[in-house]
Amino acid sequence: MALHVWVTPLAAQEQKGSSEAQRYSFTEAHLGTIVRLVFYSDDRERAKALAKRCFDRVRQLDAVFSDYRDDSELTKLCKVAHKQATPVSDELFAVLLSAEKISEQSNGAFDVTMGASTREWRRQKQGGSSEVVGSLASVGCQALVLDELQKTVHFKKSLSLDLGGIAKGYIADELAGLLQNGGVNDLAVAVGGEMVLVGSPPELKGWSIGLEGPDQKVIASVELSEVALSTSGDSYQFAEIDGKRSAHVLDPDTAKGKQDRLNVTVIAPTAMQADAWATALRVLGVEKGNALADKEDSIEVMFAPAQGEVVTTKGFPVLTAR
């Protein structure tokens, strides 16, 4: 998932007030996207050490969640979990448990069991013809058996998992936690389109965040603090398949990429929740997605279609036109 939101440059904002803490920004490429840390600290060397700790943690978690790596914990799990209940790390179990819950809440619109479909989409994106005979339609998270006491995972049948719609959110939460544990009180973490926002820049109530539409243009901004945010869409990750634009967000009912142009932005208590819900609601579309979102007290949502008006849930923050 590419970066659909951005932190407004703060130079002008900082002139409004003074503080001993300085603003630091660190950016590295990881996970096929950009990881950005923006925070305030009164100690330059400590800030650099915290950033290094964060990026080291990203590398550690990539080795857990990646479905691109043959040596990742996820890849190894998918080779054996249909044979026997398999112990997994706390990190992987937490993500799978959350994925199972949001799959149930979204009536299957969020589905991490579509790994085979994801690989097929990537193959066709590179210009390859379909190598699959038969349907790749969703297996469903009901095929996962999670034992919370033993922290084991068992597949009812052979499965390939894709955590691309939830793991980056988990990683963003982890990085924010590392910074807070290091004494940072004002921070913005972005892992692609997943963000965690804590505190605020000097003299402000929150972080000013630009929200993009499907054409990669910022259509509005909001001021946020103490929340997480995620945007799902096809502005950056899409493929031309059979002459049609196909988003990287796959529909579990068809095993194909969504073809409507739509960005969905979700605000939630954690980036992991926001990430998964943004994917689920992107699959459902404006009408069904908005109806479901209105029933979920923990999230607020903005739907920005390429054609038509922006739609938000009742509690979504006030949008400031750009």
C-alpha positions as CSV (number, residue, x, y, z in Angstrom):
1,M,0.0,0.0,0.0
2,A,1.5,3.3,-1.1
3,L,1.5,6.5,0.8
4,H,-1.9,8.2,0.3
5,V,-1.6,10.6,3.2
6,W,1.2,13.0,4.3
7,V,2.2,15.1,7.2
8,T,2.0,18.8,6.3
9,P,5.4,20.4,6.4
10,L,5.8,22.0,9.8
11,A,8.3,24.8,9.3
12,A,5.7,27.4,9.2
13,Q,3.9,25.9,12.1
14,E,7.0,25.8,14.3
15,Q,7.4,29.6,13.9
16,K,4.2,30.1,15.9
17,G,5.8,28.9,19.1
18,S,9.1,27.9,20.6
19,S,10.2,24.7,22.3
20,E,13.5,23.2,23.4
21,A,12.4,20.0,21.6
22,Q,13.5,19.9,17.9
23,R,11.7,18.3,15.1
24,Y,13.3,15.2,13.5
25,S,12.3,13.4,10.4
26,F,13.8,10.0,9.4
27,T,12.8,8.1,6.2
28,E,13.8,4.8,4.8
29,A,12.5,2.4,2.2
30,H,11.2,-0.9,3.6
31,L,8.4,-3.4,2.9
32,G,8.0,-2.2,-0.7
33,T,7.0,1.3,0.5
34,I,8.3,4.3,2.5
35,V,8.6,4.3,6.3
36,R,8.7,7.8,7.8
37,L,9.2,8.9,11.4
38,V,8.5,12.5,12.5
39,F,8.9,13.4,16.2
40,Y,10.2,15.9,18.6
41,S,13.2,15.4,20.9
42,D,15.6,17.6,22.9
43,D,18.5,15.2,22.3
44,R,19.8,14.7,18.7
45,E,21.8,11.6,19.4
46,R,18.9,10.0,21.3
47,A,16.6,10.8,18.4
48,K,19.0,9.1,15.9
49,A,19.3,6.1,18.2
50,L,15.5,5.8,18.5
51,A,15.1,6.0,14.7
52,K,17.7,3.3,14.2
53,R,15.9,1.1,16.7
54,C,12.7,1.6,14.8
55,F,14.1,0.7,11.4
56,D,15.8,-2.3,12.9
57,R,12.4,-3.4,14.2
58,V,10.9,-2.9,10.7
59,R,13.5,-5.4,9.4
60,Q,12.7,-7.8,12.1
61,L,9.0,-7.7,11.4
62,D,9.5,-8.0,7.7
63,A,11.1,-11.4,8.5
64,V,7.9,-12.4,10.2
65,F,5.2,-11.1,7.9
66,S,6.6,-11.0,4.4
67,D,5.0,-13.3,1.7
68,Y,7.8,-12.3,-0.7
69,R,10.6,-14.0,1.4
70,D,11.1,-17.8,1.4
71,D,12.7,-17.5,4.9
72,S,10.0,-15.5,6.6
73,E,8.0,-16.9,9.4
74,L,4.8,-16.5,7.4
75,T,6.1,-18.5,4.4
76,K,7.4,-21.3,6.7
77,L,4.0,-21.4,8.5
78,C,2.1,-21.8,5.2
79,K,4.2,-24.9,4.3
80,V,3.4,-26.9,7.5
81,A,0.2,-25.5,9.2
82,H,-2.2,-27.7,7.2
83,K,-0.4,-30.7,8.5
84,Q,-0.3,-29.8,12.2
85,A,-0.9,-27.1,14.7
86,T,2.2,-24.9,14.6
87,P,3.6,-22.5,17.3
88,V,4.1,-19.0,16.0
89,S,5.6,-15.8,17.4
90,D,3.5,-13.4,19.5
91,E,3.6,-10.9,16.6
92,L,2.3,-13.2,14.0
93,F,-0.4,-14.6,16.3
94,A,-1.6,-11.1,17.2
95,V,-2.0,-10.2,13.5
96,L,-3.8,-13.4,12.6
97,L,-6.1,-13.1,15.6
98,S,-7.0,-9.5,14.6
99,A,-7.4,-10.6,10.9
100,E,-9.9,-13.3,12.0
101,K,-11.9,-10.9,14.1
102,I,-12.2,-8.2,11.3
103,S,-13.0,-10.9,8.7
104,E,-15.9,-11.9,10.9
105,Q,-17.0,-8.3,11.5
106,S,-16.8,-7.4,7.8
107,N,-18.6,-10.6,6.6
108,G,-15.5,-11.8,4.9
109,A,-14.7,-8.7,3.0
110,F,-11.3,-8.7,4.8
111,D,-9.6,-12.0,4.0
112,V,-5.9,-12.9,4.6
113,T,-6.3,-16.4,3.0
114,M,-6.0,-15.0,-0.5
115,G,-2.3,-15.5,-0.9
116,A,-2.6,-17.5,-4.0
117,S,-4.8,-14.9,-5.6
118,T,-2.3,-12.2,-4.6
119,R,0.5,-14.1,-6.3
120,E,-1.6,-14.6,-9.4
121,W,-2.3,-10.8,-9.5
122,R,1.4,-10.0,-9.2
123,R,2.2,-12.5,-12.0
124,Q,-0.3,-10.9,-14.3
125,K,0.9,-7.4,-13.4
126,Q,4.3,-8.4,-14.7
127,G,2.7,-9.4,-18.0
128,G,2.4,-13.1,-17.4
129,S,-0.6,-15.1,-18.5
130,S,-2.7,-16.8,-15.9
131,E,-1.2,-20.0,-14.6
132,V,-4.2,-21.0,-12.6
133,V,-6.8,-23.5,-13.6
134,G,-10.1,-23.1,-11.8
135,S,-11.2,-20.6,-9.2
136,L,-9.0,-18.7,-6.8
137,A,-12.0,-17.4,-4.9
138,S,-11.7,-16.9,-1.2
139,V,-11.0,-19.8,1.1
140,G,-12.1,-17.7,4.1
141,C,-10.6,-17.1,7.6
142,Q,-12.8,-19.9,8.9
143,A,-10.1,-22.2,7.6
144,L,-7.7,-20.8,10.2
145,V,-7.7,-22.5,13.7
146,L,-6.1,-20.2,16.3
147,D,-5.3,-21.5,19.7
148,E,-4.9,-18.5,22.0
149,L,-3.6,-20.6,24.9
150,Q,-0.9,-22.4,23.0
151,K,-0.3,-19.7,20.4
152,T,-0.6,-22.2,17.6
153,V,-2.0,-21.9,14.1
154,H,-3.6,-24.8,12.2
155,F,-5.1,-24.7,8.6
156,K,-8.1,-26.9,7.8
157,K,-6.6,-27.2,4.3
158,S,-3.5,-26.0,2.5
159,L,-3.4,-22.2,2.5
160,S,-1.3,-19.3,1.3
161,L,-1.7,-16.2,3.4
162,D,-1.3,-12.6,2.4
163,L,-1.0,-10.1,5.3
164,G,-0.5,-7.1,3.1
165,G,-3.7,-5.5,4.3
166,I,-2.9,-5.6,8.0
167,A,0.8,-6.2,8.8
168,K,1.9,-2.7,7.9
169,G,-0.6,-1.3,10.4
170,Y,0.8,-3.6,13.1
171,I,4.3,-2.4,12.3
172,A,3.2,1.3,12.5
173,D,1.8,0.6,15.9
174,E,5.0,-1.1,17.0
175,L,7.1,1.9,15.9
176,A,4.9,4.4,17.7
177,G,5.2,2.2,20.8
178,L,9.0,2.2,20.5
179,L,9.2,6.0,20.3
180,Q,6.8,6.5,23.2
181,N,8.8,4.0,25.3
182,G,11.9,6.1,24.4
183,G,10.3,9.2,25.9
184,V,8.8,10.7,22.8
185,N,5.4,12.4,23.4
186,D,4.8,14.0,20.0
187,L,5.1,11.8,17.0
188,A,3.8,10.8,13.6
189,V,4.7,7.4,12.1
190,A,3.8,6.5,8.5
191,V,4.3,3.0,7.0
192,G,3.0,3.5,3.5
193,G,-0.6,4.5,3.9
194,E,-0.8,3.5,7.6
195,M,-0.2,6.2,10.2
196,V,-0.1,6.6,14.0
197,L,-0.4,10.2,15.4
198,V,0.4,11.0,19.0
199,G,0.6,14.4,20.6
200,S,1.1,17.4,18.3
201,P,3.7,19.8,16.9
202,P,4.3,22.9,19.1
203,E,1.4,25.2,19.7
204,L,-1.0,22.9,17.8
205,K,-3.8,20.6,18.8
206,G,-2.8,17.8,16.4
207,W,-1.1,16.8,13.2
208,S,-2.3,18.2,9.9
209,I,-2.9,15.3,7.5
210,G,-3.6,15.6,3.8
211,L,-6.1,13.1,2.4
212,E,-5.8,12.0,-1.2
213,G,-8.4,11.1,-3.8
214,P,-7.8,8.4,-6.5
215,D,-6.0,10.8,-8.8
216,Q,-3.1,11.3,-6.2
217,K,-4.2,14.8,-5.5
218,V,-4.9,16.0,-1.9
219,I,-8.6,16.8,-1.7
220,A,-8.8,17.8,2.0
221,S,-7.0,17.8,5.3
222,V,-7.8,17.0,8.9
223,E,-6.2,17.7,12.2
224,L,-5.7,14.5,14.2
225,S,-4.1,13.3,17.5
226,E,-4.1,10.1,19.5
227,V,-5.5,8.0,16.6
228,A,-4.4,5.9,13.8
229,L,-5.3,6.3,10.1
230,S,-5.1,4.2,6.9
231,T,-6.0,4.8,3.3
232,S,-6.7,2.0,0.8
233,G,-7.0,2.6,-2.9
234,D,-5.4,2.0,-6.3
235,S,-3.7,5.4,-6.9
236,Y,-0.2,3.8,-6.8
237,Q,-0.6,0.0,-6.8
238,F,-2.6,-1.3,-9.8
239,A,-2.1,-3.3,-12.9
240,E,-3.5,-3.4,-16.5
241,I,-5.0,-6.9,-16.8
242,D,-7.0,-7.9,-19.8
243,G,-7.2,-4.3,-20.8
244,K,-8.7,-3.1,-17.6
245,R,-7.2,-1.3,-14.6
246,S,-7.0,-3.7,-11.6
247,A,-6.4,-2.5,-8.1
248,H,-4.1,-4.5,-5.8
249,V,-7.0,-4.8,-3.4
250,L,-8.6,-8.1,-4.3
251,D,-12.3,-9.0,-3.8
252,P,-12.7,-12.3,-1.9
253,D,-15.8,-13.1,-3.9
254,T,-14.1,-12.9,-7.3
255,A,-10.4,-13.2,-6.5
256,K,-9.8,-10.3,-8.8
257,G,-8.6,-6.7,-8.2
258,K,-11.3,-4.1,-7.8
259,Q,-11.8,-2.0,-10.9
260,D,-13.7,1.0,-9.5
261,R,-11.6,4.0,-8.6
262,L,-12.0,4.6,-4.9
263,N,-9.9,5.7,-1.9
264,V,-11.1,4.7,1.5
265,T,-9.6,6.4,4.6
266,V,-10.2,4.9,8.0
267,I,-9.5,6.4,11.5
268,A,-9.3,3.8,14.3
269,P,-7.7,3.3,17.7
270,T,-4.8,1.3,16.1
271,A,-3.1,1.3,12.7
272,M,-3.6,-2.4,12.5
273,Q,-7.4,-1.9,12.8
274,A,-7.4,1.0,10.4
275,D,-5.3,-1.0,7.9
276,A,-7.6,-4.0,7.8
277,W,-10.8,-2.0,7.9
278,A,-9.6,0.3,5.0
279,T,-9.0,-2.9,2.9
280,A,-12.4,-4.4,3.8
281,L,-14.4,-1.2,3.1
282,R,-12.5,-0.7,-0.1
283,V,-13.7,-4.1,-1.2
284,L,-17.3,-3.4,-0.2
285,G,-17.5,0.0,-2.0
286,V,-19.2,3.2,-0.9
287,E,-22.8,2.1,-0.3
288,K,-22.2,-1.2,1.4
289,G,-19.0,0.0,3.1
290,N,-20.7,3.1,4.5
291,A,-23.6,1.1,5.9
292,L,-21.3,-1.3,7.6
293,A,-18.9,1.5,8.9
294,D,-21.8,3.3,10.5
295,K,-22.4,0.2,12.7
296,E,-18.8,0.1,13.9
297,D,-18.3,2.4,16.8
298,S,-14.5,2.1,16.8
299,I,-13.9,3.5,13.3
300,E,-14.7,6.6,11.2
301,V,-14.4,6.5,7.4
302,M,-14.1,8.7,4.4
303,F,-15.0,7.3,0.9
304,A,-13.5,9.3,-2.0
305,P,-14.6,7.9,-5.3
306,A,-13.1,9.1,-8.6
307,Q,-16.6,10.0,-9.8
308,G,-19.1,11.4,-7.3
309,E,-19.1,13.1,-4.0
310,V,-17.0,12.3,-0.9
311,V,-19.0,10.4,1.7
312,T,-18.0,10.2,5.4
313,T,-19.4,8.6,8.5
314,K,-21.1,10.8,11.0
315,G,-18.2,11.1,13.3
316,F,-15.4,11.7,10.8
317,P,-13.4,14.8,11.6
318,V,-14.3,18.1,9.8
319,L,-12.6,18.2,6.4
320,T,-10.6,21.4,5.5
321,A,-10.5,22.0,1.7
322,R,-7.1,22.1,0.1
